[in-house]
């Protein structure tokens, strides 16, 4: 069968655990063809490795029609230098060099929570949202945009697709239809929710490709909920149990998780939360919240926050951003958030999953249908990194402070 002209023919060097991850994503990407898999361990030669048979690295140099070699070895053992000494060829070491590995897509344009230290909740408290209640991605619009991303080789069926970023996905009236569509397409996806809204599936296949749902909890008492989300604590617990039951009845085989936010006022509630979660079959990821949203972080460092809000930060958060940080480590830091593809509910490309709608140049980068290849998207991303918001992020080491 004739191969399409714009298909990249790729060899995989390294037949270990990471190699499996690479192959799973690349072989479900349009315009990428894995030609061979090789490894320096001669004990592996001739053995089956998924749909491939492992060969000697010498096979690389016999292939005349390769577009690149993906080195799927996590340790730095100078394999790239060895290959390049014998063959002039493109070397890849990261999945995001060939296809979007992580996508965060806000299918709804609103969040109904009032989290004081998240940019959406912060502006909700001020009645300052930039979106309306009718701001969401329709099913038909989602289908068109999703198909464009996949058909043009921008995402893989095995890419991590999170149907959330800043907003509450279950506020989208079409959310169940979107989830069913993704499962029917064989696209893996995940969800994150505050648990305030229950929507039940109408098709047994709805959650077949859902790998995880994360429930965000600011504590384990009504007092904590009054302080942050503003919801009924008992109602949230009941909703989580109801959502879990519905998902299990409609194809879900992934992980139920709780993102437990540890504030100074809720620190003593974490053990009780963990006990409840264990009883309900929920995995707990506990972490210390920070100012979420680059516009809020910039205001923090540029003295743009109200005095009372600064006092609240000191009172509620375990925040150590005033501490001195190692400048050399910052320079060496490769910000992984720069490689994630983010989209808003209108189908616009946005800067990243830390940038928010109150940041400069957040969503001015064109719609999904304006980019027709992954190479075009990477060029667009380079322009994004020159924006004032991205320069500001590097200036204050925003991502470094959050991720390290």
Phi, psi and omega per residue, in radians:
X1 nan 2.301 -3.117
X2 -1.167 2.419 -3.133
X3 -1.597 2.427 3.133
X4 -1.051 2.561 -3.016
X5 -1.050 -0.637 -3.045
X6 -1.620 0.282 3.088
X7 -1.339 2.324 3.059
X8 -1.562 2.213 3.108
X9 -1.709 2.024 -2.968
X10 -2.067 2.418 2.973
X11 -1.793 2.513 3.085
X12 -1.842 2.189 3.085
X13 -1.905 1.950 -3.141
X14 2.083 1.813 -3.077
X15 -1.829 1.022 3.087
X16 -1.973 -2.782 -3.111
X17 -1.101 -0.735 -3.132
X18 -1.153 -0.588 3.100
X19 -1.023 -0.666 3.098
X20 -1.078 -0.759 3.131
X21 -1.064 -0.792 -3.141
X22 -1.059 -0.838 -3.116
X23 -1.098 -0.757 -3.133
X24 -0.987 -0.710 -3.118
X25 -1.354 -0.810 -3.050
X26 -1.223 -0.610 -3.102
X27 -1.312 -0.163 3.050
X28 -1.928 0.529 3.093
X29 -2.061 2.288 3.071
X30 -1.115 2.506 3.046
X31 1.259 0.312 2.981
X32 -2.216 2.248 3.111
X33 -2.170 2.110 3.085
X34 -1.462 1.992 -3.038
X35 -1.484 -0.709 -3.126
X36 -2.737 2.806 3.054
X37 -2.200 2.252 -3.139
X38 -2.313 2.868 -3.133
X39 -2.678 2.594 -3.137
X40 -1.316 -0.257 3.127
X41 -1.391 1.842 -3.075
X42 -1.147 -0.300 3.086
X43 -1.188 -0.298 3.139
X44 -1.620 -0.264 -3.041
X45 -1.058 2.315 3.120
X46 1.520 -0.104 -3.137
X47 -1.547 2.635 3.124
X48 -1.298 2.481 -3.117
X49 -2.473 1.532 -2.986
X50 1.162 -2.192 3.126
X51 -1.591 0.182 -3.041
X52 -2.128 2.880 3.029
X53 -2.039 2.228 -3.066
X54 -1.237 2.315 -3.141
X55 -2.085 3.045 3.060
X56 -1.255 2.596 3.063
X57 -0.995 -0.385 3.120
X58 -1.031 -0.473 3.141
X59 -1.060 -0.531 3.107
X60 -0.979 -0.730 -3.016
X61 -1.471 -0.189 3.063
X62 -1.507 -0.448 3.140
X63 -1.319 2.105 -3.101
X64 -1.595 -0.287 -2.980
X65 -2.034 0.824 3.107
X66 -1.732 2.493 3.078
X67 -1.698 -0.276 -3.141
X68 3.122 2.890 3.089
X69 -2.156 2.212 3.062
X70 -1.703 2.069 3.138
X71 -1.580 1.790 -3.072
X72 -1.685 0.861 3.084
X73 -2.094 2.148 -3.039
X74 -1.287 -0.538 3.139
X75 -1.437 2.600 -3.138
X76 -1.500 1.745 -3.121
X77 -2.119 0.428 3.013
X78 1.103 0.455 3.095
X79 -1.076 -0.660 -3.130
X80 -1.074 -0.695 3.123
X81 -1.130 -0.684 3.125
X82 -1.104 -0.806 -3.124
X83 -1.123 -0.830 -3.081
X84 -1.177 -0.393 3.089
X85 -1.250 -0.322 -3.101
X86 -1.993 -0.311 -3.070
X87 -2.684 2.278 3.072
X88 -1.446 1.890 -3.043
X89 -2.707 2.730 3.118
X90 -1.258 2.293 3.109
X91 -1.871 2.343 3.055
X92 -2.092 2.458 3.105
X93 -2.225 -0.263 -3.113
X94 -2.191 2.456 -3.130
X95 -1.050 -0.657 -3.095
X96 -1.161 -0.124 3.037
X97 -1.336 -0.297 -3.090
X98 -2.045 -0.502 -3.089
X99 -2.798 2.703 3.103
X100 -1.191 2.045 -3.123
X101 -1.467 -0.596 -3.112
X102 -2.244 2.234 3.105
X103 -2.219 2.312 3.046
X104 -2.086 2.076 -2.959
X105 -2.212 1.949 3.069
X106 -1.358 1.813 3.136
X107 -1.469 -0.186 3.022
X108 -2.135 2.657 -3.085
X109 -1.780 0.149 -3.092
X110 -2.355 2.710 2.914
X111 -2.219 2.424 -3.093
X112 -1.706 0.054 3.125
X113 -1.528 2.889 -3.106
X114 -2.174 0.771 -3.119
X115 -1.107 2.013 -3.010
X116 -1.061 -0.555 -3.004
X117 -1.827 0.154 3.002
X118 -1.862 2.452 -3.014
X119 -1.039 -0.615 3.140
X120 -1.245 -0.770 3.096
X121 -1.146 -0.672 3.115
X122 -1.010 -0.787 -3.139
X123 -1.382 -0.462 3.022
X124 -1.058 -0.710 3.124
X125 -1.113 -0.465 3.141
X126 -1.700 0.111 -3.075
X127 0.911 0.816 -2.996
X128 -2.163 0.515 -3.127
X129 -1.177 2.526 3.110
X130 -1.584 -0.048 -3.091
X131 -2.037 2.851 3.098
X132 -1.881 2.937 -3.122
X133 -1.131 -0.323 3.120
X134 -1.646 0.287 -3.098
X135 -1.633 1.742 3.120
X136 -2.812 2.865 -3.134
X137 -1.536 2.119 3.093
X138 -1.263 2.810 3.120
X139 -1.054 -0.835 -3.103
X140 -1.103 -0.711 3.118
X141 -1.145 -0.731 3.126
X142 -1.078 -0.777 3.131
X143 -1.010 -0.835 -3.125
X144 -1.057 -0.824 -3.085
X145 -1.209 -0.728 3.113
X146 -1.074 -0.834 -3.125
X147 -1.066 -0.651 3.107
X148 -1.092 -0.770 -3.140
X149 -1.087 -0.780 -3.102
X150 -1.285 -0.838 -3.063
X151 -1.110 -0.428 3.122
X152 -1.700 0.219 3.037
X153 1.233 0.394 -3.112
X154 -1.499 -0.573 3.059
X155 -2.252 2.821 3.090
X156 -1.898 2.726 3.027
X157 -1.062 -0.370 -3.139
X158 -1.768 0.069 3.033
X159 -1.082 2.670 3.054
X160 -1.426 1.901 -3.124
X161 -1.870 1.864 3.078
X162 -1.670 2.130 -3.119
X163 -1.528 0.917 -3.119
X164 -2.926 2.794 2.954
X165 -2.698 -1.348 3.107
X166 -1.845 -0.281 -2.922
X167 -1.987 3.043 -3.096
X168 -1.657 1.879 -3.038
X169 -1.066 -0.513 -3.080
X170 -1.362 0.006 2.973
X171 -1.389 -0.182 3.076
X172 -1.406 2.071 -3.118
X173 -1.119 -0.298 3.138
X174 -1.707 0.184 -2.965
X175 -1.035 -0.728 -3.107
X176 -1.151 -0.629 3.086
X177 -1.176 -0.649 3.106
X178 -1.152 -0.750 3.137
X179 -1.112 -0.739 3.121
X180 -1.115 -0.735 3.109
X181 -1.005 -0.812 -3.129
X182 -1.101 -0.732 3.113
X183 -1.111 -0.704 3.112
X184 -1.169 -0.528 3.116
X185 -1.394 -0.183 -3.095
X186 1.334 0.424 -3.128
X187 -1.688 2.070 3.114
X188 -1.252 2.553 -3.108
X189 -2.652 2.931 3.077
X190 -2.437 2.870 -3.088
X191 -2.285 2.664 3.004
X192 -2.414 2.370 -3.051
X193 -2.615 2.709 3.041
X194 -1.512 -0.056 3.052
X195 1.363 0.195 -3.084
X196 -1.433 -0.301 -3.047
X197 -2.173 2.308 3.082
X198 -1.938 2.150 3.005
X199 -2.226 2.271 -3.037
X200 -1.734 2.493 -3.140
X201 -1.270 2.615 3.101
X202 -1.981 0.050 -3.118
X203 -2.414 2.344 -3.076
X204 -1.105 -0.261 -3.094
X205 -1.689 0.017 -2.984
X206 -0.924 -0.778 -3.004
X207 -1.834 0.292 -3.069
X208 -1.001 -0.612 -3.092
X209 -1.859 0.181 3.097
X210 -1.405 2.111 -3.082
X211 -1.590 -0.461 -3.087
X212 -2.824 2.561 2.908
X213 -2.229 2.302 -3.122
X214 -1.964 2.207 3.065
X215 -1.751 2.124 -3.128
X216 -1.500 2.169 -3.129
X217 -2.278 2.232 -3.109
X218 -1.541 0.096 -3.112
X219 2.786 -2.918 -3.098
X220 -2.381 0.890 3.087
X221 -2.812 2.784 3.089
X222 -1.133 -0.574 3.134
X223 -1.069 -0.756 3.118
X224 -1.164 -0.706 3.113
X225 -1.159 -0.644 3.078
X226 -1.095 -0.602 -3.066
X227 -1.322 -0.503 -3.036
X228 -2.108 -1.351 -2.998
X229 -1.253 -0.675 -3.103
X230 1.514 0.252 3.131
X231 -1.776 2.959 3.019
X232 -1.326 2.118 -3.104
X233 -1.082 -0.805 3.139
X234 -1.099 -0.663 3.125
X235 -1.130 -0.697 3.125
X236 -1.080 -0.792 3.133
X237 -1.058 -0.771 3.126
X238 -1.122 -0.695 3.138
X239 -1.115 -0.734 3.139
X240 -1.055 -0.771 3.132
X241 -1.128 -0.700 -3.129
X242 -1.179 -0.749 3.121
X243 -1.116 -0.756 3.134
X244 -1.034 -0.812 3.134
X245 -1.042 -0.799 -3.124
X246 -1.112 -0.715 -3.122
X247 -1.136 -0.746 3.135
X248 -1.111 -0.517 3.139
X249 -1.428 -0.160 -3.042
X250 -2.260 0.757 2.914
X251 1.717 -0.095 -3.051
X252 -1.279 2.281 3.071
X253 -2.306 0.313 -3.081
X254 -1.636 -2.600 -3.052
X255 -1.924 2.345 2.969
X256 -1.663 2.165 -3.074
X257 -2.341 2.655 3.032
X258 -2.015 2.240 2.988
X259 -1.615 1.747 -3.056
X260 -1.583 1.985 -3.131
X261 -1.495 2.149 -3.134
X262 -1.731 1.787 3.016
X263 -1.684 2.926 3.090
X264 -1.092 -0.583 -3.117
X265 -1.437 -0.227 -3.116
X266 -2.069 0.122 -3.077
X267 -1.012 -0.658 -3.087
X268 -1.383 0.027 -3.123
X269 -1.736 -0.143 -3.000
X270 -1.132 -0.656 -3.120
X271 -1.166 -0.702 3.098
X272 -1.151 -0.678 3.086
X273 -1.066 -0.773 -3.134
X274 -1.087 -0.690 3.137
X275 -1.122 -0.785 3.118
X276 -1.101 -0.762 -3.122
X277 -1.089 -0.731 3.128
X278 -1.082 -0.709 3.114
X279 -1.085 -0.616 -3.083
X280 -1.633 0.042 3.121
X281 1.290 0.647 -3.124
X282 -2.013 2.343 3.095
X283 -1.483 2.416 -3.101
X284 -1.896 2.196 2.958
X285 -1.952 1.903 -3.111
X286 -1.703 2.396 3.101
X287 -2.651 2.833 -3.132
X288 -1.599 2.077 -3.124
X289 -1.137 2.816 3.120
X290 -2.444 -3.092 3.019
X291 -1.272 1.994 -3.058
X292 -1.733 2.038 -3.111
X293 2.135 2.121 -3.060
X294 -1.042 -0.540 -3.141
X295 -1.168 -0.648 3.076
X296 -1.196 -0.732 -3.132
X297 -1.124 -0.736 3.111
X298 -1.073 -0.741 3.114
X299 -1.094 -0.607 3.111
X300 -1.085 -0.832 -3.084
X301 -1.373 -0.353 -3.122
X302 -1.840 0.326 3.083
X303 0.977 0.733 -3.138
X304 -1.799 0.133 -3.127
X305 -1.703 2.632 3.096
X306 -1.127 2.623 -3.113
X307 -1.036 -0.733 -3.133
X308 -1.131 -0.652 3.121
X309 -1.145 -0.667 3.077
X310 -1.074 -0.713 3.105
X311 -1.122 -0.702 3.123
X312 -1.091 -0.720 3.112
X313 -1.015 -0.843 3.140
X314 -1.099 -0.635 -3.082
X315 -1.318 -0.599 -2.974
X316 -1.816 -0.575 -2.964
X317 -1.843 2.534 2.972
X318 -1.522 1.296 -3.031
X319 -1.927 2.236 -3.101
X320 -2.128 0.626 -3.059
X321 -1.237 -0.202 3.098
X322 -1.441 -0.207 -3.137
X323 -1.170 2.587 3.109
X324 -1.214 2.405 3.106
X325 -2.105 2.670 -3.060
X326 -1.256 2.005 -3.080
X327 -1.143 -0.567 3.124
X328 -1.157 -0.700 3.114
X329 -1.137 -0.635 3.096
X330 -1.119 -0.748 -3.135
X331 -1.121 -0.579 -3.118
X332 -1.450 -0.203 -3.031
X333 -1.254 2.113 3.056
X334 -1.684 1.812 -3.034
X335 -1.175 1.885 -3.110
X336 -1.158 -0.386 -3.126
X337 -1.178 -0.401 3.118
X338 -1.191 -0.275 -3.078
X339 -1.779 0.025 -3.131
X340 -1.625 2.427 -3.127
X341 -1.589 2.217 -3.134
X342 -2.183 2.507 -3.035
X343 -2.413 2.481 3.078
X344 -1.689 3.139 -3.032
X345 -1.225 -0.184 3.083
X346 -1.622 -0.083 -3.111
X347 1.520 0.348 3.082
X348 -1.595 2.479 2.951
X349 -1.205 2.434 3.097
X350 -2.142 2.953 -2.968
X351 -1.074 -1.017 3.127
X352 -2.952 3.132 -3.065
X353 -1.446 -0.020 2.972
X354 -1.737 -0.524 3.083
X355 -1.207 2.598 -3.097
X356 -2.269 3.032 -3.016
X357 -1.155 -0.201 3.101
X358 -1.676 0.084 3.083
X359 -1.507 2.676 3.062
X360 -1.088 2.346 3.062
X361 1.028 0.576 -3.080
X362 -1.085 -0.824 -2.979
X363 -2.266 0.607 -3.075
X364 -1.737 0.311 -2.947
X365 -1.712 0.156 3.081
X366 1.707 2.856 3.134
X367 -1.487 2.930 -3.124
X368 -0.946 -0.732 -3.073
X369 -1.293 0.002 3.087
X370 -1.502 -0.139 -3.128
X371 -2.069 2.188 -3.000
X372 -2.016 0.176 3.047
X373 -2.834 2.835 3.118
X374 -1.204 -0.559 3.080
X375 -1.074 -0.706 3.101
X376 -1.111 -0.705 3.134
X377 -1.121 -0.707 3.135
X378 -1.128 -0.596 3.065
X379 -1.167 -0.690 3.086
X380 -1.095 -0.702 -3.136
X381 -1.103 -0.640 3.096
X382 -1.074 -0.669 3.087
X383 -1.177 -0.690 3.109
X384 -1.001 -0.716 -3.080
X385 -1.169 -0.211 3.077
X386 -1.641 -0.009 -3.120
X387 -1.235 2.783 -3.134
X388 -1.058 -0.650 3.137
X389 -1.112 -0.759 -3.140
X390 -1.209 -0.653 3.072
X391 -1.088 -0.740 3.121
X392 -1.120 -0.685 3.112
X393 -1.045 -0.781 3.128
X394 -1.205 -0.654 -3.129
X395 -1.012 -0.777 -3.099
X396 -1.725 0.157 3.136
X397 0.871 0.805 -3.046
X398 -1.059 -0.931 -3.106
X399 -1.125 -0.687 3.132
X400 -1.039 -0.790 -3.114
X401 -1.109 -0.640 -3.108
X402 -1.340 -0.686 -2.984
X403 -1.597 -0.380 -3.075
X404 -1.629 nan nan
